[in-house]
Amino acid sequence: MVSVRAAIESRSLDDFADALTDDVVWIGLWPGEICRNRDDVLEMFARMREREVQVRPQVVLDKDDAIVLDPGLDGRHHVLILRGDAVSEVRVYPDRGSALASIEERPW
């Protein structure tokens, strides 16, 4: 298995898919925009490929069990929560500031 950071740097959706836990949860910006497992995320990736969406991800912050990621799409940023060496949760934020604040202001 490729490390999460290596998967991000490879810009390969396949490598990134391999870095997901089976029970990963992906919470998007809009109500109902949620993936409840790895298969749901893979389906979302398939739709991205069909639309020929090109990602240019960059790690903004790597802290403890969290990575803030700029996917290079439209200003939104993703917060990846790690369990061991895999991504167990992804939350999407409308901008860098809110994504960073979500990590910095965590109560734990």
C-alpha positions as CSV (number, residue, x, y, z in Angstrom):
1,M,0.0,0.0,0.0
2,V,1.2,3.5,-0.9
3,S,1.4,6.1,2.0
4,V,-1.3,8.7,2.0
5,R,1.1,11.5,1.3
6,A,2.7,9.5,-1.6
7,A,-0.8,8.9,-3.0
8,I,-1.5,12.6,-2.9
9,E,1.8,13.5,-4.5
10,S,1.3,11.0,-7.2
11,R,-1.9,12.7,-8.3
12,S,-3.3,9.3,-9.0
13,L,-6.9,8.6,-8.0
14,D,-6.1,4.9,-8.0
15,D,-3.3,5.4,-5.5
16,F,-5.4,7.6,-3.3
17,A,-8.3,5.0,-3.5
18,D,-5.8,2.4,-2.1
19,A,-5.1,4.7,0.9
20,L,-8.8,4.7,2.0
21,T,-10.2,2.5,4.8
22,D,-13.2,0.3,3.8
23,D,-15.4,2.4,6.1
24,V,-14.2,5.8,5.0
25,V,-16.7,8.7,5.3
26,W,-16.5,11.6,2.9
27,I,-18.6,14.6,3.8
28,G,-19.0,17.2,1.0
29,L,-20.1,20.8,1.1
30,W,-23.7,20.3,0.3
31,P,-26.5,18.5,2.2
32,G,-26.7,14.9,1.0
33,E,-23.2,15.0,-0.5
34,I,-21.8,12.1,1.5
35,C,-20.0,8.9,0.9
36,R,-20.4,6.2,3.6
37,N,-17.7,3.8,2.5
38,R,-14.9,3.1,0.1
39,D,-17.2,1.9,-2.7
40,D,-19.2,5.2,-2.5
41,V,-15.9,7.2,-2.8
42,L,-14.8,5.0,-5.8
43,E,-18.1,5.7,-7.5
44,M,-17.5,9.5,-6.9
45,F,-14.0,9.1,-8.4
46,A,-15.5,7.3,-11.5
47,R,-17.9,10.3,-12.0
48,M,-15.0,12.7,-11.8
49,R,-13.1,10.6,-14.5
50,E,-16.2,10.7,-16.7
51,R,-16.3,14.5,-16.4
52,E,-12.5,14.5,-17.0
53,V,-12.0,16.5,-13.7
54,Q,-8.2,17.1,-13.3
55,V,-7.0,17.3,-9.7
56,R,-3.7,19.0,-8.7
57,P,-3.5,18.2,-5.0
58,Q,-1.1,19.9,-2.6
59,V,-0.7,19.3,1.1
60,V,-1.3,22.5,3.0
61,L,-0.8,21.1,6.5
62,D,0.2,17.7,7.9
63,K,-0.4,17.6,11.6
64,D,-0.8,14.6,13.9
65,D,-3.6,12.5,12.4
66,A,-4.9,15.1,9.9
67,I,-3.9,16.4,6.5
68,V,-5.3,19.6,5.0
69,L,-5.3,19.3,1.2
70,D,-5.9,21.7,-1.6
71,P,-7.2,19.5,-4.4
72,G,-6.6,22.3,-6.9
73,L,-10.2,22.5,-8.1
74,D,-12.2,25.6,-7.1
75,G,-10.9,26.9,-3.8
76,R,-12.4,24.2,-1.6
77,H,-10.1,22.3,0.7
78,H,-10.3,18.8,2.2
79,V,-9.4,17.7,5.7
80,L,-8.3,14.1,5.7
81,I,-8.4,12.2,9.1
82,L,-6.0,9.3,9.3
83,R,-6.5,6.0,11.1
84,G,-3.1,4.4,11.1
85,D,-1.8,4.7,7.6
86,A,-5.1,5.2,5.9
87,V,-7.7,7.8,5.4
88,S,-10.8,7.2,7.5
89,E,-12.6,10.5,7.0
90,V,-12.7,13.4,4.6
91,R,-14.5,16.7,5.2
92,V,-14.7,19.3,2.5
93,Y,-14.6,23.0,3.4
94,P,-15.3,26.0,1.1
95,D,-11.8,27.5,1.6
96,R,-8.4,27.1,3.1
97,G,-9.1,29.2,6.2
98,S,-12.1,27.1,7.4
99,A,-10.3,23.9,6.7
100,L,-7.2,25.0,8.7
101,A,-9.4,26.3,11.5
102,S,-11.2,23.0,11.8
103,I,-7.8,21.3,12.6
104,E,-6.4,24.1,14.8
105,E,-9.6,24.4,16.9
106,R,-10.2,20.7,17.5
107,P,-11.0,20.1,21.2
108,W,-8.6,17.0,21.4
